[in-house]
């Protein structure tokens, strides 16, 4: 298997596990506030990553974290905290496939930040794709109900934070490492969301077994496997190519939501979502030809 082909498989795996992870997260949020959910979500993710440290290689990677690497991971953790928080609040509000459609706006912002930070060339076809994707955002924000419009605003913020974080991950991947990044990020985010719970005066309580299992499934699929597969993809292929493959995430999400939850987007939501994906695909199909 070629280096690039392996990268494509990792990116596709990321799309599938992230799509599937949205389902237990959505169900768990029926019984939890977004803040309490994320405390458990990242707490379980941290425990899962800690178990992985039984292996000498990952343990050595974590234990040899330099000051610079930890500083970068801390900054990334703050960005991911804002990105995940707005994403989870949106997921609590509306259908998971629509949230997944809106999350694709991150790619448009990633292209812009790649132009600014990584000096990747911004071409006319990318501007055209961006306009198409923005039209999809417009449909979902202004041609649907108030709840979806509110979720769209949150997802625009979420996309901004995730895009900045992804550019930094790509730029400093050799410094932060994969397991090192996942381990410290999950730990830092547990502390962040525990602090948010205290600040908001929310009562902390032990959740029932069913909700705990749902949170555990989401934690395993999203912040653990989703992050690991995507970073492994970035090690092998360009960020533009990885972003193109992961555009399948909303389609997998819609399939899982229909199969497991019996829910699906309305025709207007499909229109907005398809426009967003179409705009991103227009950009990414030509990105490797630079």
Order of alpha helices (4+ residues) and beta strands (2+ residues): alpha-alpha-alpha-alpha-alpha-alpha-alpha-alpha-alpha-alpha-alpha-alpha-alpha-alpha
